[in-house]
Amino acid sequence: MSAPDLKCSLCRGTGLVEEEPSPPHPPSYRRCACVLRQDIISNVERGLVGLSKAPTIDASPLLDKHTQNLWVTAGTEFLSHLRHVAVRRPAVWAFRVISDAELVTAWLATVAFSGEVIDPDAYMVSTKYLSIPDLVVPPDLVVLRMGVKVARNEASPEVLAEAINTRTHEGKATWLWDEPAHPLNVGHLFWSSGVGRVLTGWEHITSLAPTTPKTPKKKTDSSKKSPNRGRKTLRRGGS
Ligand SMILES: [Zn+2]
């Protein structure tokens, strides 16, 4: 449980709110919204560090698609949409953004242990992940972020296909995120006809609304301490 907000007016910093009394039962308490909110923010950060700070948006076509496979081609606005989905899930929802580079590292760790291959990426191998299944199986939703790995590795498409197939085998959803400037297609480091087959039938969202902040930023000219501001507001009150 996260620490309560000490300035919270609901729980006065205790983190607990008393339920409606129902005598003869003793008083019962539930976790305050300020604690639940913080739990969810912590969960969002577990999925991807920094994600909770992505600009907020009002709506996303990705909402309610967290149990299906989805291919999204979008720029960094994707992060706002992912945040939009993640903050609406319970704090126990397990999701994780995994980069294409991490996938290859996981695969290399496996082959390095089995002593089969000396690979140009071998120096990247860590013992953090022992295999692709160790990396991709546990979360409820895995978001595969393409475009992080730039060094060519021959096995890349097979590694991607194996990661997705492993998730499919477990009955779990995967989102694949590639960028418009570098789409997953012929010429992409991770593309092969085999990958194309794996992605057959996936819903493919090819554009997302650009990020527009929920609360419009103050215009720079209104930041001046103008004596007219009050009257201006009154005039614009009807709009
Ligand atoms: Zn509270």
py3Dmol code that shows the C-alpha trace and the ligand (Angstrom):
import py3Dmol

protein = """\
ATOM      1  CA  MET A   1       0.000   0.000   0.000  1.00  0.00           C
ATOM      2  CA  SER A   2       1.255   3.450  -0.898  1.00  0.00           C
ATOM      3  CA  ALA A   3       1.685   6.211   1.645  1.00  0.00           C
ATOM      4  CA  PRO A   4      -1.426   8.350   2.112  1.00  0.00           C
ATOM      5  CA  ASP A   5      -1.506  11.967   1.066  1.00  0.00           C
ATOM      6  CA  LEU A   6      -0.967  13.852   4.318  1.00  0.00           C
ATOM      7  CA  LYS A   7      -3.015  16.772   2.995  1.00  0.00           C
ATOM      8  CA  CYS A   8      -5.958  14.587   1.903  1.00  0.00           C
ATOM      9  CA  SER A   9      -9.270  16.040   3.076  1.00  0.00           C
ATOM     10  CA  LEU A  10     -11.036  12.668   2.915  1.00  0.00           C
ATOM     11  CA  CYS A  11      -8.806  10.673   5.255  1.00  0.00           C
ATOM     12  CA  ARG A  12      -6.783  13.495   6.862  1.00  0.00           C
ATOM     13  CA  GLY A  13      -3.594  11.664   6.032  1.00  0.00           C
ATOM     14  CA  THR A  14      -4.547   8.339   7.637  1.00  0.00           C
ATOM     15  CA  GLY A  15      -5.159   6.538   4.334  1.00  0.00           C
ATOM     16  CA  LEU A  16      -8.391   5.055   5.664  1.00  0.00           C
ATOM     17  CA  VAL A  17     -11.988   6.172   5.326  1.00  0.00           C
ATOM     18  CA  GLU A  18     -14.722   4.849   7.591  1.00  0.00           C
ATOM     19  CA  GLU A  19     -17.537   2.956   5.866  1.00  0.00           C
ATOM     20  CA  GLU A  20     -21.162   3.804   6.580  1.00  0.00           C
ATOM     21  CA  PRO A  21     -21.808   2.487  10.110  1.00  0.00           C
ATOM     22  CA  SER A  22     -24.122  -0.513  10.241  1.00  0.00           C
ATOM     23  CA  PRO A  23     -24.721  -1.443  13.880  1.00  0.00           C
ATOM     24  CA  PRO A  24     -24.241  -3.840  15.550  1.00  0.00           C
ATOM     25  CA  HIS A  25     -21.175  -4.395  13.368  1.00  0.00           C
ATOM     26  CA  PRO A  26     -18.003  -2.658  14.470  1.00  0.00           C
ATOM     27  CA  PRO A  27     -16.826   0.246  12.325  1.00  0.00           C
ATOM     28  CA  SER A  28     -15.050  -0.794   9.150  1.00  0.00           C
ATOM     29  CA  TYR A  29     -12.649   1.112   6.988  1.00  0.00           C
ATOM     30  CA  ARG A  30     -11.634   1.155   3.369  1.00  0.00           C
ATOM     31  CA  ARG A  31      -8.550   2.490   1.665  1.00  0.00           C
ATOM     32  CA  CYS A  32      -8.857   6.139   0.770  1.00  0.00           C
ATOM     33  CA  ALA A  33      -8.908   7.264  -2.851  1.00  0.00           C
ATOM     34  CA  CYS A  34      -5.607   9.082  -2.304  1.00  0.00           C
ATOM     35  CA  VAL A  35      -3.915   5.744  -1.502  1.00  0.00           C
ATOM     36  CA  LEU A  36      -5.594   3.878  -4.369  1.00  0.00           C
ATOM     37  CA  ARG A  37      -4.540   6.605  -6.754  1.00  0.00           C
ATOM     38  CA  GLN A  38      -0.934   6.354  -5.606  1.00  0.00           C
ATOM     39  CA  ASP A  39      -1.031   2.541  -5.899  1.00  0.00           C
ATOM     40  CA  ILE A  40      -2.150   2.854  -9.511  1.00  0.00           C
ATOM     41  CA  ILE A  41       0.526   5.448 -10.301  1.00  0.00           C
ATOM     42  CA  SER A  42       3.154   3.094  -8.826  1.00  0.00           C
ATOM     43  CA  ASN A  43       1.812   0.280 -10.992  1.00  0.00           C
ATOM     44  CA  VAL A  44       1.979   2.460 -14.109  1.00  0.00           C
ATOM     45  CA  GLU A  45       5.619   3.229 -13.293  1.00  0.00           C
ATOM     46  CA  ARG A  46       6.346  -0.496 -12.894  1.00  0.00           C
ATOM     47  CA  GLY A  47       5.082  -1.004 -16.461  1.00  0.00           C
ATOM     48  CA  LEU A  48       7.340   1.690 -17.862  1.00  0.00           C
ATOM     49  CA  VAL A  49       9.406   4.122 -15.845  1.00  0.00           C
ATOM     50  CA  GLY A  50       8.186   7.670 -16.448  1.00  0.00           C
ATOM     51  CA  LEU A  51       4.880   6.631 -18.038  1.00  0.00           C
ATOM     52  CA  SER A  52       2.743   8.265 -15.341  1.00  0.00           C
ATOM     53  CA  LYS A  53       4.237  11.606 -16.399  1.00  0.00           C
ATOM     54  CA  ALA A  54       3.107  11.287 -20.033  1.00  0.00           C
ATOM     55  CA  PRO A  55       0.699  14.084 -21.020  1.00  0.00           C
ATOM     56  CA  THR A  56      -2.904  13.218 -20.206  1.00  0.00           C
ATOM     57  CA  ILE A  57      -5.554  12.900 -22.915  1.00  0.00           C
ATOM     58  CA  ASP A  58      -9.340  12.787 -22.820  1.00  0.00           C
ATOM     59  CA  ALA A  59      -9.963   9.580 -24.745  1.00  0.00           C
ATOM     60  CA  SER A  60      -8.123   6.791 -26.503  1.00  0.00           C
ATOM     61  CA  PRO A  61      -9.118   4.165 -29.075  1.00  0.00           C
ATOM     62  CA  LEU A  62      -6.841   1.777 -27.157  1.00  0.00           C
ATOM     63  CA  LEU A  63      -9.126   1.735 -24.113  1.00  0.00           C
ATOM     64  CA  ASP A  64     -10.660  -1.699 -23.429  1.00  0.00           C
ATOM     65  CA  LYS A  65      -8.323  -3.377 -25.917  1.00  0.00           C
ATOM     66  CA  HIS A  66      -5.907  -4.615 -23.266  1.00  0.00           C
ATOM     67  CA  THR A  67      -7.018  -8.237 -23.669  1.00  0.00           C
ATOM     68  CA  GLN A  68      -6.520  -8.393 -27.446  1.00  0.00           C
ATOM     69  CA  ASN A  69      -3.530  -8.330 -29.741  1.00  0.00           C
ATOM     70  CA  LEU A  70      -2.988  -4.908 -31.204  1.00  0.00           C
ATOM     71  CA  TRP A  71      -0.484  -3.347 -33.578  1.00  0.00           C
ATOM     72  CA  VAL A  72      -0.114   0.399 -33.194  1.00  0.00           C
ATOM     73  CA  THR A  73       1.981   2.550 -35.489  1.00  0.00           C
ATOM     74  CA  ALA A  74       2.445   5.860 -33.728  1.00  0.00           C
ATOM     75  CA  GLY A  75       4.998   8.298 -32.405  1.00  0.00           C
ATOM     76  CA  THR A  76       5.547   9.150 -28.774  1.00  0.00           C
ATOM     77  CA  GLU A  77       1.875  10.136 -28.459  1.00  0.00           C
ATOM     78  CA  PHE A  78       1.420   6.397 -27.949  1.00  0.00           C
ATOM     79  CA  LEU A  79       2.714   6.862 -24.407  1.00  0.00           C
ATOM     80  CA  SER A  80      -0.178   9.158 -23.519  1.00  0.00           C
ATOM     81  CA  HIS A  81      -2.616   6.582 -24.850  1.00  0.00           C
ATOM     82  CA  LEU A  82      -0.920   3.777 -22.944  1.00  0.00           C
ATOM     83  CA  ARG A  83      -1.030   5.868 -19.784  1.00  0.00           C
ATOM     84  CA  HIS A  84      -4.730   6.549 -20.417  1.00  0.00           C
ATOM     85  CA  VAL A  85      -5.366   2.785 -20.468  1.00  0.00           C
ATOM     86  CA  ALA A  86      -3.052   1.902 -17.576  1.00  0.00           C
ATOM     87  CA  VAL A  87      -4.414   4.417 -15.048  1.00  0.00           C
ATOM     88  CA  ARG A  88      -7.874   2.950 -15.623  1.00  0.00           C
ATOM     89  CA  ARG A  89      -6.746  -0.549 -14.699  1.00  0.00           C
ATOM     90  CA  PRO A  90      -6.463  -1.824 -11.112  1.00  0.00           C
ATOM     91  CA  ALA A  91      -3.181  -1.432  -9.281  1.00  0.00           C
ATOM     92  CA  VAL A  92      -2.648  -5.209  -9.536  1.00  0.00           C
ATOM     93  CA  TRP A  93      -2.820  -5.173 -13.353  1.00  0.00           C
ATOM     94  CA  ALA A  94       0.511  -6.398 -14.679  1.00  0.00           C
ATOM     95  CA  PHE A  95       1.699  -4.809 -17.884  1.00  0.00           C
ATOM     96  CA  ARG A  96       5.157  -4.188 -19.138  1.00  0.00           C
ATOM     97  CA  VAL A  97       6.771  -2.307 -22.000  1.00  0.00           C
ATOM     98  CA  ILE A  98       9.602  -4.418 -23.410  1.00  0.00           C
ATOM     99  CA  SER A  99      11.900  -3.089 -26.105  1.00  0.00           C
ATOM    100  CA  ASP A 100      12.993  -5.057 -29.140  1.00  0.00           C
ATOM    101  CA  ALA A 101      16.545  -4.715 -27.819  1.00  0.00           C
ATOM    102  CA  GLU A 102      15.561  -6.424 -24.549  1.00  0.00           C
ATOM    103  CA  LEU A 103      14.060  -9.304 -26.531  1.00  0.00           C
ATOM    104  CA  VAL A 104      17.298  -9.904 -28.380  1.00  0.00           C
ATOM    105  CA  THR A 105      19.253  -9.644 -25.140  1.00  0.00           C
ATOM    106  CA  ALA A 106      17.005 -12.270 -23.551  1.00  0.00           C
ATOM    107  CA  TRP A 107      17.475 -14.558 -26.531  1.00  0.00           C
ATOM    108  CA  LEU A 108      21.226 -14.057 -26.455  1.00  0.00           C
ATOM    109  CA  ALA A 109      21.301 -14.905 -22.773  1.00  0.00           C
ATOM    110  CA  THR A 110      19.729 -18.252 -23.627  1.00  0.00           C
ATOM    111  CA  VAL A 111      22.109 -19.079 -26.436  1.00  0.00           C
ATOM    112  CA  ALA A 112      25.081 -17.871 -24.435  1.00  0.00           C
ATOM    113  CA  PHE A 113      24.169 -20.253 -21.634  1.00  0.00           C
ATOM    114  CA  SER A 114      23.753 -23.140 -24.055  1.00  0.00           C
ATOM    115  CA  GLY A 115      27.161 -22.321 -25.540  1.00  0.00           C
ATOM    116  CA  GLU A 116      25.951 -22.382 -29.128  1.00  0.00           C
ATOM    117  CA  VAL A 117      26.686 -19.002 -30.540  1.00  0.00           C
ATOM    118  CA  ILE A 118      29.268 -16.299 -30.462  1.00  0.00           C
ATOM    119  CA  ASP A 119      27.269 -13.298 -31.447  1.00  0.00           C
ATOM    120  CA  PRO A 120      28.309  -9.701 -32.121  1.00  0.00           C
ATOM    121  CA  ASP A 121      25.785  -8.637 -29.475  1.00  0.00           C
ATOM    122  CA  ALA A 122      27.165 -11.042 -26.920  1.00  0.00           C
ATOM    123  CA  TYR A 123      28.617  -8.251 -24.814  1.00  0.00           C
ATOM    124  CA  MET A 124      25.025  -7.100 -24.250  1.00  0.00           C
ATOM    125  CA  VAL A 125      24.086 -10.350 -22.605  1.00  0.00           C
ATOM    126  CA  SER A 126      23.068 -10.033 -19.026  1.00  0.00           C
ATOM    127  CA  THR A 127      21.848 -12.576 -16.560  1.00  0.00           C
ATOM    128  CA  LYS A 128      18.887 -10.344 -15.819  1.00  0.00           C
ATOM    129  CA  TYR A 129      16.658 -12.500 -18.002  1.00  0.00           C
ATOM    130  CA  LEU A 130      17.288 -16.118 -18.643  1.00  0.00           C
ATOM    131  CA  SER A 131      15.049 -16.599 -21.633  1.00  0.00           C
ATOM    132  CA  ILE A 132      12.381 -15.035 -23.795  1.00  0.00           C
ATOM    133  CA  PRO A 133       9.619 -16.827 -21.836  1.00  0.00           C
ATOM    134  CA  ASP A 134      11.034 -15.510 -18.546  1.00  0.00           C
ATOM    135  CA  LEU A 135      10.794 -12.028 -20.003  1.00  0.00           C
ATOM    136  CA  VAL A 136       7.498 -12.062 -21.867  1.00  0.00           C
ATOM    137  CA  VAL A 137       5.238 -14.587 -20.164  1.00  0.00           C
ATOM    138  CA  PRO A 138       4.453 -13.092 -16.718  1.00  0.00           C
ATOM    139  CA  PRO A 139       2.678  -9.800 -17.543  1.00  0.00           C
ATOM    140  CA  ASP A 140      -1.047  -9.661 -18.372  1.00  0.00           C
ATOM    141  CA  LEU A 141      -0.186  -7.322 -21.233  1.00  0.00           C
ATOM    142  CA  VAL A 142       3.179  -6.956 -22.939  1.00  0.00           C
ATOM    143  CA  VAL A 143       3.838  -3.919 -25.115  1.00  0.00           C
ATOM    144  CA  LEU A 144       6.681  -4.599 -27.536  1.00  0.00           C
ATOM    145  CA  ARG A 145       8.395  -1.358 -28.376  1.00  0.00           C
ATOM    146  CA  MET A 146      10.090  -1.549 -31.751  1.00  0.00           C
ATOM    147  CA  GLY A 147      12.864   0.736 -32.939  1.00  0.00           C
ATOM    148  CA  VAL A 148      15.090   0.725 -29.868  1.00  0.00           C
ATOM    149  CA  LYS A 149      17.540  -1.793 -31.279  1.00  0.00           C
ATOM    150  CA  VAL A 150      19.555  -0.425 -34.165  1.00  0.00           C
ATOM    151  CA  ALA A 151      22.451  -2.852 -34.435  1.00  0.00           C
ATOM    152  CA  ARG A 152      21.649  -5.554 -36.931  1.00  0.00           C
ATOM    153  CA  ASN A 153      21.252  -9.070 -35.616  1.00  0.00           C
ATOM    154  CA  GLU A 154      20.289 -11.849 -38.005  1.00  0.00           C
ATOM    155  CA  ALA A 155      18.064 -13.573 -35.482  1.00  0.00           C
ATOM    156  CA  SER A 156      15.949 -10.479 -34.750  1.00  0.00           C
ATOM    157  CA  PRO A 157      12.789 -11.448 -36.707  1.00  0.00           C
ATOM    158  CA  GLU A 158      12.796 -14.969 -35.271  1.00  0.00           C
ATOM    159  CA  VAL A 159      13.222 -13.569 -31.763  1.00  0.00           C
ATOM    160  CA  LEU A 160      10.232 -11.256 -32.270  1.00  0.00           C
ATOM    161  CA  ALA A 161       8.085 -14.041 -33.709  1.00  0.00           C
ATOM    162  CA  GLU A 162       9.030 -16.336 -30.842  1.00  0.00           C
ATOM    163  CA  ALA A 163       8.140 -13.707 -28.246  1.00  0.00           C
ATOM    164  CA  ILE A 164       4.716 -13.144 -29.804  1.00  0.00           C
ATOM    165  CA  ASN A 165       4.074 -16.862 -30.302  1.00  0.00           C
ATOM    166  CA  THR A 166       5.008 -17.508 -26.680  1.00  0.00           C
ATOM    167  CA  ARG A 167       2.449 -14.970 -25.532  1.00  0.00           C
ATOM    168  CA  THR A 168      -0.187 -16.422 -27.859  1.00  0.00           C
ATOM    169  CA  HIS A 169       0.538 -19.888 -26.512  1.00  0.00           C
ATOM    170  CA  GLU A 170      -0.074 -18.571 -22.983  1.00  0.00           C
ATOM    171  CA  GLY A 171      -3.352 -17.022 -24.107  1.00  0.00           C
ATOM    172  CA  LYS A 172      -2.112 -13.530 -23.307  1.00  0.00           C
ATOM    173  CA  ALA A 173      -2.409 -10.331 -25.302  1.00  0.00           C
ATOM    174  CA  THR A 174       0.465  -8.449 -26.891  1.00  0.00           C
ATOM    175  CA  TRP A 175       0.613  -4.935 -28.235  1.00  0.00           C
ATOM    176  CA  LEU A 176       3.232  -4.115 -30.808  1.00  0.00           C
ATOM    177  CA  TRP A 177       4.268  -0.485 -31.127  1.00  0.00           C
ATOM    178  CA  ASP A 178       6.289   0.664 -34.113  1.00  0.00           C
ATOM    179  CA  GLU A 179       6.941   4.158 -35.381  1.00  0.00           C
ATOM    180  CA  PRO A 180       5.601   5.793 -38.554  1.00  0.00           C
ATOM    181  CA  ALA A 181       9.108   6.891 -39.523  1.00  0.00           C
ATOM    182  CA  HIS A 182      10.371   3.336 -39.159  1.00  0.00           C
ATOM    183  CA  PRO A 183       7.433   0.962 -39.653  1.00  0.00           C
ATOM    184  CA  LEU A 184       7.728  -2.767 -39.126  1.00  0.00           C
ATOM    185  CA  ASN A 185       7.808  -3.789 -42.764  1.00  0.00           C
ATOM    186  CA  VAL A 186      10.219  -4.859 -45.470  1.00  0.00           C
ATOM    187  CA  GLY A 187      13.597  -3.348 -44.598  1.00  0.00           C
ATOM    188  CA  HIS A 188      12.953  -3.213 -40.836  1.00  0.00           C
ATOM    189  CA  LEU A 189      15.511  -5.006 -38.712  1.00  0.00           C
ATOM    190  CA  PHE A 190      12.829  -7.222 -37.177  1.00  0.00           C
ATOM    191  CA  TRP A 191      10.760  -7.865 -40.306  1.00  0.00           C
ATOM    192  CA  SER A 192      10.440 -11.182 -42.075  1.00  0.00           C
ATOM    193  CA  SER A 193       7.631 -12.939 -43.895  1.00  0.00           C
ATOM    194  CA  GLY A 194       7.380 -15.115 -40.797  1.00  0.00           C
ATOM    195  CA  VAL A 195       6.749 -12.058 -38.630  1.00  0.00           C
ATOM    196  CA  GLY A 196       4.168 -10.932 -41.173  1.00  0.00           C
ATOM    197  CA  ARG A 197       2.377 -14.259 -40.774  1.00  0.00           C
ATOM    198  CA  VAL A 198       2.413 -13.958 -36.991  1.00  0.00           C
ATOM    199  CA  LEU A 199       0.790 -10.531 -37.248  1.00  0.00           C
ATOM    200  CA  THR A 200      -1.888 -11.645 -39.704  1.00  0.00           C
ATOM    201  CA  GLY A 201      -5.341 -10.790 -38.436  1.00  0.00           C
ATOM    202  CA  TRP A 202      -4.145  -8.305 -35.817  1.00  0.00           C
ATOM    203  CA  GLU A 203      -6.029  -5.050 -35.553  1.00  0.00           C
ATOM    204  CA  HIS A 204      -3.628  -2.387 -36.831  1.00  0.00           C
ATOM    205  CA  ILE A 205      -4.116   1.191 -35.670  1.00  0.00           C
ATOM    206  CA  THR A 206      -2.041   3.420 -37.932  1.00  0.00           C
ATOM    207  CA  SER A 207      -2.588   6.786 -36.322  1.00  0.00           C
ATOM    208  CA  LEU A 208      -3.416   8.142 -32.899  1.00  0.00           C
ATOM    209  CA  ALA A 209      -4.698  11.575 -32.047  1.00  0.00           C
ATOM    210  CA  PRO A 210      -1.830  13.864 -31.178  1.00  0.00           C
ATOM    211  CA  THR A 211      -1.423  14.648 -27.530  1.00  0.00           C
ATOM    212  CA  THR A 212      -3.472  17.653 -26.474  1.00  0.00           C
ATOM    213  CA  PRO A 213      -3.293  18.576 -22.819  1.00  0.00           C
ATOM    214  CA  LYS A 214      -6.555  18.281 -20.874  1.00  0.00           C
ATOM    215  CA  THR A 215      -6.192  21.669 -19.277  1.00  0.00           C
ATOM    216  CA  PRO A 216      -5.151  24.202 -21.893  1.00  0.00           C
ATOM    217  CA  LYS A 217      -1.990  25.999 -20.997  1.00  0.00           C
ATOM    218  CA  LYS A 218      -2.282  29.660 -20.147  1.00  0.00           C
ATOM    219  CA  LYS A 219      -1.549  31.871 -23.079  1.00  0.00           C
ATOM    220  CA  THR A 220       1.704  33.682 -22.596  1.00  0.00           C
ATOM    221  CA  ASP A 221       0.112  37.104 -23.017  1.00  0.00           C
ATOM    222  CA  SER A 222      -2.428  36.420 -20.254  1.00  0.00           C
ATOM    223  CA  SER A 223       0.379  35.681 -17.843  1.00  0.00           C
ATOM    224  CA  LYS A 224       0.924  39.408 -17.592  1.00  0.00           C
ATOM    225  CA  LYS A 225      -0.727  40.825 -14.537  1.00  0.00           C
ATOM    226  CA  SER A 226      -3.277  42.764 -16.509  1.00  0.00           C
ATOM    227  CA  PRO A 227      -5.898  44.742 -14.563  1.00  0.00           C
ATOM    228  CA  ASN A 228      -8.395  43.816 -17.318  1.00  0.00           C
ATOM    229  CA  ARG A 229      -8.236  40.114 -16.589  1.00  0.00           C
ATOM    230  CA  GLY A 230     -11.254  40.142 -14.303  1.00  0.00           C
ATOM    231  CA  ARG A 231     -13.458  41.923 -16.787  1.00  0.00           C
ATOM    232  CA  LYS A 232     -12.240  39.743 -19.622  1.00  0.00           C
ATOM    233  CA  THR A 233     -13.315  36.673 -17.702  1.00  0.00           C
ATOM    234  CA  LEU A 234     -16.749  38.128 -17.143  1.00  0.00           C
ATOM    235  CA  ARG A 235     -17.189  38.906 -20.809  1.00  0.00           C
ATOM    236  CA  ARG A 236     -16.086  35.442 -21.792  1.00  0.00           C
ATOM    237  CA  GLY A 237     -18.157  33.832 -19.059  1.00  0.00           C
ATOM    238  CA  GLY A 238     -20.900  32.730 -21.431  1.00  0.00           C
ATOM    239  CA  SER A 239     -18.642  30.834 -23.789  1.00  0.00           C
TER     240      SER A 239
END
"""
ligand_1 = """\
1
ZN
Zn -6.890 10.148 1.633
"""
view = py3Dmol.view(width=600, height=400)
view.addModel(protein, "pdb")
view.setStyle({"model": 0}, {"cartoon": {"style": "trace"}})
view.addModel(ligand_1, "xyz")
view.setStyle({"model": 1}, {"stick": {}})
view.zoomTo()
view.show()
